[in-house]
Amino acid sequence: MADSDDIDRIRSAPDLQALEALRVSTLGKSGSVTARLKSLGKMSPEERSAEAPKIHSLREAVTAALAGRKAELENAELEQKLATERIDLSLPAPQTPEGSVHPVSQVMDELAEIFADLGFSVAEGPEIEEQWYNFTALNMPEFHPARAMQDTFYCRKIGGDPDAEAHVLRTHTSPVQIRAMTSQPPPLRIIAPGRVYRSDSDATHTPMFHQIEGLVIDKGIHLGHLKWTLETFLKAFFERDDVVLRMRPSYFPFTEPSAEVDVGWSMEKGRRVVGGCEGWMEVLGSGMVHPNVIANCGLDPEEWQGFAFGTGVDRLAMLKYGMSDLRAFFDGDLRWLRHYGFRSLDVPTLSGGVGA
């Protein structure tokens, strides 16, 4: 049975493995404290009223001792890592400095290479954006429910007109499409890569991430052009001819009709890879540009049509290069970058393979 000797052994446990063994021997299914708790059902009411407080007090003491020792051991382990894993910045730089290209930068170059071959140019825009470009022109006027679909960072107004509309950190790169449509005459074929911001954070979401969107505005454009473009792009990016697409009806305020695009995956060496059709995973959103958006940009939707699509650059990198946690992209861990980074001369080309 557990007593003060068990608590002493817990407090002197040399490591986490030994501590776990003591937890099992006391609080586990067959542990000594658990056995005492089970014995309460066989006692008379008088015995139970006398013994129950003692047993519950013992369980609480053992639990507290386990938690306290675990915190001590984890802190000691962290201190040991901090003491041994250091970089002496005062040391001279190596004669041949080593550097690597971040996977996001590499994938950006791969995408630019693929779309340049398809006749697309790269367009850019500000990251602190006016709401008209980020929402209103994209068929999301004030109080439109679609604005609630995105967790937006609003910028506090400093000086100037107090009644002026607050700027936002752009929630997508779609405002770049609006700026292109209002500043350049059609036809247009552009991609808009860049950083975007949303108030969200977990293994597959970060407050800042990278997105690429594509836009085509021309006469006689239809869904067939969109599907061909996406198939060509995804086959070139994943460097496989067996990439299968599935388009599902969806809703985006700036496209009509809208479609989510899935790619087929198959199991290779115990992990999912793009290609084949054992299952499906979503990779991007797309659709025909809404007539309201075309009209908002000063064009006649009866004359000009177009399609648009967008996807996360970080997500594409994860799928292609087998990364599991989006947050690692922004941790700045040299070990991660050395493992996943690309050599500076690994320039993507369609002839040599974009991921070569």
C-alpha positions in Angstrom: 0.0 0.0 0.0 1.1 3.5 -0.7 2.3 5.6 2.2 4.9 8.2 2.9 7.6 5.9 1.6 5.9 6.0 -1.9 5.8 9.8 -1.8 9.5 9.9 -0.8 10.3 7.6 -3.8 8.3 9.9 -6.1 10.1 13.0 -4.9 13.5 11.3 -5.5 12.6 9.7 -8.9 15.8 10.1 -11.1 14.0 10.6 -14.4 10.6 10.8 -16.1 10.6 7.1 -17.0 11.1 6.1 -13.3 8.4 8.6 -12.3 5.9 7.1 -14.8 6.6 3.6 -13.3 5.8 5.0 -9.8 2.6 6.6 -11.2 1.5 3.3 -12.5 2.3 1.4 -9.3 0.3 3.9 -7.2 -2.5 5.4 -9.3 -2.6 2.9 -12.2 -5.4 0.4 -12.7 -3.7 -2.1 -10.3 -1.9 0.5 -8.2 -1.8 0.6 -4.4 -3.9 3.8 -4.1 -6.4 2.5 -6.6 -6.7 -0.8 -4.6 -7.5 1.2 -1.4 -10.2 3.2 -3.2 -11.7 0.0 -4.5 -11.8 -1.4 -0.9 -14.2 1.3 0.2 -17.1 -0.6 -1.4 -16.5 -3.6 0.9 -16.5 -1.6 4.2 -19.3 -0.9 6.5 -20.7 2.7 6.6 -18.8 3.4 9.8 -15.5 2.1 8.5 -16.0 3.9 5.2 -16.6 7.3 6.9 -13.4 6.8 8.9 -11.2 5.5 6.1 -12.4 7.4 3.0 -11.0 10.8 4.0 -7.6 9.2 4.6 -7.5 7.4 1.3 -8.7 10.4 -0.7 -6.1 12.6 1.1 -3.4 10.0 0.2 -4.5 10.0 -3.4 -4.3 13.8 -3.5 -0.8 13.8 -1.9 0.5 11.2 -4.4 -1.0 13.1 -7.3 0.5 16.4 -6.1 3.9 14.7 -5.6 3.8 13.2 -9.1 2.9 16.6 -10.7 5.6 18.4 -8.7 8.4 16.0 -9.5 7.4 15.9 -13.2 7.6 19.7 -13.4 11.1 19.5 -11.7 12.4 16.9 -14.1 11.0 18.7 -17.2 12.6 21.9 -16.1 15.9 20.2 -15.4 15.7 18.6 -18.9 15.0 22.0 -20.5 17.9 23.6 -18.6 20.2 20.9 -19.8 19.2 21.5 -23.4 19.6 25.2 -23.1 23.1 24.7 -21.6 24.3 22.3 -24.4 22.5 23.5 -27.5 24.1 26.9 -28.1 25.6 28.9 -31.0 28.6 31.0 -30.2 28.0 34.1 -32.3 31.5 35.4 -31.4 33.2 32.6 -33.4 34.5 33.6 -36.8 32.3 32.7 -39.8 33.3 29.6 -41.8 35.5 30.2 -44.9 32.7 28.9 -47.1 29.4 30.1 -45.5 26.6 27.7 -45.7 23.1 28.9 -46.5 19.9 27.3 -47.8 16.8 28.6 -49.5 13.6 28.4 -47.4 11.0 26.0 -48.7 8.5 28.8 -49.1 10.9 30.8 -51.2 11.6 27.7 -53.3 7.9 26.8 -53.8 7.3 30.5 -54.8 10.0 30.2 -57.5 8.6 26.8 -58.6 5.1 28.3 -59.0 6.4 31.4 -60.9 8.3 29.2 -63.3 5.2 27.0 -64.0 2.8 29.9 -64.5 5.3 31.9 -66.6 5.3 29.0 -69.0 1.5 29.3 -69.2 1.7 33.0 -70.0 1.0 34.5 -66.5 2.9 37.5 -65.1 3.5 38.2 -61.4 1.5 41.0 -59.8 2.1 42.5 -56.3 0.2 44.8 -53.9 0.4 46.3 -50.4 0.0 44.1 -47.3 -1.8 46.9 -45.4 -4.9 47.2 -47.6 -8.0 49.4 -48.0 -11.2 47.6 -47.2 -12.6 48.5 -50.6 -9.9 46.3 -52.3 -9.9 43.6 -49.6 -13.7 43.2 -49.3 -16.1 45.6 -51.1 -14.8 45.3 -54.6 -14.8 41.5 -54.2 -18.6 41.5 -53.7 -18.4 41.8 -49.9 -19.9 45.1 -49.0 -20.2 46.4 -45.5 -22.3 44.0 -43.2 -22.0 41.2 -45.9 -21.9 37.9 -43.9 -18.9 36.7 -45.9 -16.7 39.3 -44.1 -17.3 37.1 -41.0 -15.7 34.1 -42.8 -12.3 35.6 -42.3 -10.7 36.6 -39.0 -9.3 40.0 -39.9 -6.7 42.1 -38.3 -7.9 45.8 -38.4 -5.3 48.6 -38.2 -5.9 51.4 -35.7 -6.3 54.8 -37.4 -3.6 57.2 -36.3 -4.3 60.9 -37.1 -6.1 62.0 -40.3 -9.9 61.8 -40.7 -11.5 60.1 -37.7 -14.4 58.9 -39.9 -12.1 57.3 -42.5 -12.4 53.5 -42.8 -9.8 51.5 -41.0 -7.2 49.6 -43.1 -6.7 45.9 -42.7 -3.9 43.4 -43.0 -5.0 41.7 -46.2 -6.7 38.4 -45.6 -6.0 37.1 -49.1 -4.1 38.2 -52.2 -7.3 38.9 -54.1 -7.0 42.7 -53.6 -4.0 42.4 -56.0 -6.4 41.1 -58.6 -8.6 44.1 -58.1 -5.7 46.5 -58.4 -4.6 44.8 -61.6 -8.1 44.9 -63.1 -8.5 48.6 -62.3 -5.0 49.6 -63.6 -4.4 47.4 -66.6 -6.6 46.9 -69.7 -7.8 43.3 -70.4 -6.9 40.7 -71.3 -5.1 39.8 -68.1 -3.2 36.7 -66.9 -1.6 37.2 -63.5 -0.6 35.4 -60.4 -0.5 37.2 -57.1 1.8 35.5 -54.5 2.5 37.0 -51.1 2.0 37.1 -47.4 -1.6 37.3 -45.9 -2.8 37.6 -42.4 -5.7 36.0 -40.4 -6.2 35.6 -36.6 -5.8 31.8 -36.4 -3.1 29.5 -35.1 -2.7 25.7 -34.9 -0.8 22.9 -36.6 -2.3 23.8 -40.0 -2.9 27.6 -39.5 -0.7 30.5 -38.6 -1.5 34.2 -38.2 0.7 35.0 -41.2 1.0 32.6 -44.1 1.7 32.7 -47.8 -0.9 32.5 -50.6 -0.9 32.5 -54.4 -3.9 33.4 -56.5 -4.4 33.4 -60.2 -6.6 35.5 -62.4 -7.5 35.3 -66.1 -9.8 38.0 -67.7 -10.5 37.6 -71.4 -13.4 37.1 -73.8 -15.1 33.7 -74.0 -13.6 32.2 -70.8 -15.3 29.2 -69.3 -14.9 26.5 -66.7 -13.1 24.3 -69.1 -10.2 26.8 -69.3 -10.0 26.8 -65.5 -9.9 23.0 -65.1 -7.2 22.7 -67.8 -5.1 25.4 -66.1 -5.4 23.7 -62.7 -4.6 20.2 -64.0 -1.6 21.5 -65.9 -0.3 23.5 -62.9 -0.7 20.6 -60.4 0.9 18.0 -62.6 3.9 20.3 -63.2 4.2 21.2 -59.5 3.9 17.7 -58.1 5.9 16.3 -61.1 3.5 13.4 -61.6 1.2 12.6 -64.6 -1.2 10.7 -62.5 -2.6 13.7 -60.6 -6.4 13.4 -60.6 -8.7 16.4 -59.9 -12.1 16.6 -58.5 -14.1 19.8 -58.4 -16.9 20.2 -55.8 -19.5 23.0 -55.8 -18.7 25.6 -53.1 -19.3 29.2 -52.2 -17.0 32.2 -52.5 -18.5 35.7 -52.7 -16.2 36.8 -55.5 -16.8 33.8 -57.9 -19.9 32.2 -59.4 -20.0 29.3 -59.9 -17.4 28.4 -57.3 -15.6 25.1 -56.8 -13.3 23.5 -54.2 -10.6 21.4 -55.9 -9.4 18.1 -54.5 -6.5 16.0 -55.7 -6.3 12.2 -55.4 -3.7 10.7 -53.1 -2.2 7.2 -52.7 -0.1 5.5 -50.0 3.6 5.2 -50.7 6.0 3.9 -48.0 3.5 4.4 -45.3 2.5 8.0 -46.1 0.1 9.9 -48.3 1.4 11.3 -51.5 -0.4 13.3 -54.2 -1.2 11.0 -57.2 -3.6 8.2 -57.8 -7.0 8.1 -56.4 -7.1 6.1 -53.1 -8.5 9.1 -51.4 -9.1 12.9 -51.8 -7.6 16.0 -50.2 -8.6 19.6 -50.8 -5.8 21.8 -52.2 -7.4 25.1 -53.5 -10.5 27.1 -54.2 -11.5 28.4 -57.6 -14.4 29.7 -59.7 -15.6 32.0 -62.5 -15.1 35.7 -61.5 -18.4 37.0 -60.3 -20.0 39.6 -62.7 -20.3 42.0 -59.8 -16.5 42.0 -59.3 -15.9 42.6 -63.0 -18.3 45.5 -62.9 -16.8 46.9 -59.8 -13.5 47.2 -61.7 -15.0 49.2 -64.5 -15.4 46.3 -67.0 -18.5 45.1 -68.8 -19.3 41.6 -67.6 -21.2 40.9 -70.8 -18.0 41.4 -72.8 -15.3 40.1 -70.3 -15.3 36.9 -68.3 -12.6 35.3 -66.2 -11.7 32.7 -63.7 -9.7 32.9 -60.4 -8.1 30.4 -58.1 -6.1 30.5 -54.8 -4.2 28.2 -52.6 -1.7 28.3 -49.7 1.9 28.2 -50.7 2.9 26.7 -47.3 0.3 24.0 -47.7 1.6 23.1 -51.2 5.1 22.9 -49.7 3.8 20.6 -46.9 2.1 18.3 -49.4 5.0 18.1 -51.8 7.9 17.8 -49.4 6.3 15.8 -46.5 6.2 18.5 -43.8 3.7 17.9 -41.0 3.4 21.2 -39.0 2.8 24.6 -40.5 4.2 26.4 -37.5 7.7 25.0 -38.1 7.9 27.2 -41.2 8.2 30.3 -39.0 10.2 28.9 -36.0 13.6 29.8 -37.4 15.0 26.4 -36.3 18.3 25.9 -38.2 18.0 22.1 -37.9 14.6 22.2 -39.6 15.9 24.5 -42.4 19.0 22.3 -42.9 16.8 19.3 -43.3 14.1 20.9 -45.6 16.0 23.8 -47.1 17.3 24.0 -50.7 20.7 24.8 -51.9 21.0 28.3 -53.4 21.7 26.9 -56.8 18.6 24.7 -56.9 16.8 26.9 -59.4 13.5 25.4 -60.5 13.2 24.8 -64.3 10.5 23.0 -66.2 13.1 21.2 -68.3 15.1 19.9 -65.2 12.1 19.5 -62.9 10.7 22.3 -60.7 11.7 20.4 -57.6 15.1 19.2 -58.8 
